[in-house]
Amino acid sequence: MRVLIEAERITDFKNLQQHWSLAPRPACIQVDAAEIDGDRFIDRHAVVGEVVGFQQSAVVLLKVDEHLREIATHVTFHAGHRFDIESIGRLAHDKKLYFVIDAMQSVGVVPLDARAAQASLVAFGCHKGLYVPQGMGALYVRKGLAELQPAYLAVAGLANPPADLVARVDNMQLREDAGRFEIGNFNLPDIHALAASLSSVERLGVEQIYEHVLALGDRLIEHLDRLDVGLVGPRERKHRSHIYVLNLPAQEWVEYLAGENVRVSPERDGIRVSFGFFNTLEDVDLFAAIIARRQAGG
């Protein structure tokens, strides 16, 4: 298996070889690395070793036998870095790769055009930006990819599911649409919740939601600069999303903020803030005031 990692920053790229050299190494996996220059993907490979796995990254190219496929994270969970998936999609198209987008963090918050990105598949859960209880995900499969078959077969994926829901050898024809990847029972409560969520998101508009969370981020960064608190992640709007990690020791701040009715999560030894369409500039101002009060010894 050949794996290509696109580093989030040039510094990540320079440190990849040392990072991977510490991992257990089976004989079947090789690792390549490539740099990013701003928004441009540089198709420059350098074999750095053999590893078992890889960290959360912008792009992963997997080659199993003769089948090459590309997996890209639209927005990273750890620092909210948003990647230019359309340029990555062009790379995949030029190299005749399957292009799989992980939209877990971005769906419902950051605009995503699967056709413009030339995505083969887009996968995401519904409990983040769609505010549905945990337990349901969605998969987009571009038409014309009939050669992509599910690893597991379920009655729900059959073209003609039997009334008794028992699969038989003489009735194994799969559906032609994305439903062929369906497996198990449907989560009906979450489906109803998703319908309500989509109505809200469509009414507000994803572009408007995205602009709103960026404005919240602008205000947050202004406060952080004034409070001399570092930001672990991108500052430029074109690379940002709704997720921000503050360089405040998690062990010292998570419990304190919980006591102030502020919910954050520990990430990269900092605290992770994730905005939604329901947050306001006043929320950000109050959050900054709570940080300032602790800094002042309050």
N, C-alpha and C positions, 0 to 999 in steps of 0.2 A: 504494500500500500504506500503510495506517495502522497505526502501531505504538504500543501503550501500554506504558509501563514503570512498574511499581510499585517505588518506591525502597525499599531495605531500611531506611533510617532517614530521618527528616525532613531531616537534614543532606544526605543524598544527593539528596533531592528538590530542595532549594534550589540545589544545585550542578549539576543536570542541564543547564540551559540553557547554562551556560558549557562543560560537557563536550561537548555535542553540537555546539556552534558551531565546534569545532575539526576536525570530521570532514568528509570529502568528502560532497557532497550531490546525489544524483540527483533529478530532478524527480518521480519516482513514489512517493517515500516521505515520509510525514509522521510526526512523533513527538509523542505526548501523554505526559503524566506524571501520576501520582496519588500521593497520600500514604497512609501507614499511620498510624493512631493506635492504638498498642498492638497488639491483635489484630484491630482493626476495619479493614476495607478501606474507604477513603473514595472513593466514586465521584465524583471531582473531577478534571476534565481541564484541562490547560493546554497548548496547542500551543507547543512550544519550538523547532521547527525541522525540518529535513529531514536525514536521515542515511543512511549506507550500512548500518550495523549497530548493534548494541547490546551492552552488557556483560552478563555473567551477572547475572540479576535474578530477582526473585520472580515476577513475572507479565509476560507479553508477550501483547498482543492483536494479532492480525494480521488485516487485512481486505484480501482480494484479490478484486476485483470486488465481488460482493454477498455473499460468503461470509466470515463472521466467526468466528474461532476463538480460543481462549484457551490459552496454554501456561504452566504453573506449575512451578517447581522446588520439590520438597518440602523438600530439604535442600541448601544451597549447598555447593559443593566447597571454596570458598576460606576460609570462616570457620565452617562448620558451623551456620549459622543455619537453624532449622527453622520453616517457615511453617504457618499454620493453613489447610491446603488445603480443609477442609470449609467454612469461611466463603467462601473463594474459589470453591468449587464452587457454593455458593448464589448467588453473584453471577452465575456463568456460567449457571446454571439460570434465574434471573430474567430474564436478557437473552437467553435462548435461544441460547447459544453452545455450540460444541463445546469440551469441557474436556480438555486433554491434560496429563498429569502426567509430569514428568521425575523418576523415582525412582531415578536412577543411584546417588546417595550413600546413600539411605535403605533400600533393600530389604534385608531380612534383619536390619536393626538397629533401625530406627524403625518402629513400627506404622503400617500404611497400609491403610485400608478403602476400596477403590475404590468400593463402592456408597454408603457414607456420604458420600464426597466427590463423588458423582454424576459420576464421571469418565467421559468418552467413551473415552479411551485412556490407558493407562499404559505407559510404555516404560522399560526399564532394561537395563544390561549385567549380566553375572553374575560379573564378576571383582572386585567390591568386597565388599559384605557377604555375598555367597554363596560367596566364596573359590574360584571356578572359574577355571581358566586363561583368559587373554584369548582372545576369538574367538567369543563367543556372547552374544546379547541376547535379550530376550523382549518381547512386545507383547501387552497386554490390550486387547481391543476389546469394548465393551459391546454386548450383543445389541440388535438393532433399528436398527442404523445401516448398513443395506445401501447407503445412498447414498454412503458413504465407500468409495472404490475405490482400489486401489494405483496408484502412479505407474508401476510396472514390472510386467510380466507374466512369471511363471515357471511352468513345468510343475507345480511343487510347490503352486501356488496354484489349480490347476484342480480343478473338481468331479470330473472323470473323467480323470485323467492317463493318457495313452496308455502302453502297455507299453514302446514304444521310446523314450519320453521326448522325442518330437518333437512340438511343438505344431502344430496344424493349424487352418486358418480355420474348419472346421466343428465344432471342439471347443474353444471358447474360454469356456465357462461357468465362472465362478469359484465357489469354495467359498463357502458362506453364512456360515461362522464366521470367526474371526480368521485362519485358515489361508490366506485369500485374499491376505494380505500376505506370505506366505512367499516367499522368493526364494533361489535357489541350492541347494547341497547342504547336508545336515545335518552339523553338527560332532559326530560320534558320540562321540569321547572326552570332549568337554565335556558332552554330554548325560548320560553315565554319571557324570561328576564331579558334575554338578548334582543327580542323584538322591541321591547320598550326602550332599551338602551340605544339601539340603532335609530329609533325615531328621534330621540333626543340629540344624538350626534349629527344626524342629517339636518335637523332643524337648526342647530347652531352652526354647522359647517366645520369640517376638519381644518380648512385653511384658517378660519377665524379662531378655532381652538388653539391651533399652533401659534398664531400670532399672539394670542392672549398669554400662553405660558412663556413665550419668549419675553414678553413685556414684564412678566413676573420675574423672570430671570435677570432682566436688565436691572430691575429695582434691587433684587437680592445682591447682585454683584456690586452695585453702588454702596450698599450697606457694608458688605464684606470689606471693600477697600477702606471705608471709613473706620471700620473696627479692626483693621489689620488682621483679617482672617483670610487665609489662603483658600483658593478654589482648586480642587483636584479634578482637572478636566478642562475642556475647551472654554475659552472666553468669547471667541468670535461667534456671532449669531449663526453663521452658515454651518457651523459645526455643532451647535447646541441643540438641545431638545428641552424636555420638561424635568430632567433629572440632573441634580447638582450634588456634588460631594464636597463638604466643607472640611478643611484641615483643622478639625477640632478632635482631640483624642476621644474615641468612642466610649472608653471605659469611664471617663469623667463626665461626659455630656449627655449620653442617652438617658440615663436615669434622671438626671436633673431636668431635662426637657420634658420627660414623661410626667414629672411632678408639676410642670407648668401646662399640662394638657397639650403638649406638642409631640406628635408622633414622628419619629425619624427611625432610620435603621443604620446599624454599623456597617461600614464599607470601607475597605482599604485603610483601616485604622482611622477613619474619619467618620463623619455622619452624613448620611444620604438623605436628601430632601427631594421629594417627587411631587410636582404640582399637578393639579387637575383643573378642569374648566370651572369648577366651583370655587376655586381659590381666588382671592382678591388681593389688590395692592395693599389693603389694610392688613391682611393676614401677614404679608411679608414684613410690613413695618412693625407689627407686633412681635413677630419672630425675632427681628433684629433687636428690638428693645429688650427682649428676654435675654438674648446673648449679652448685650451691653450691661445689663444688670448683674449678671454673673461675673463678667469681667471686672466690674467695679467692686466686687466683693459682696454683692447683695444676695 
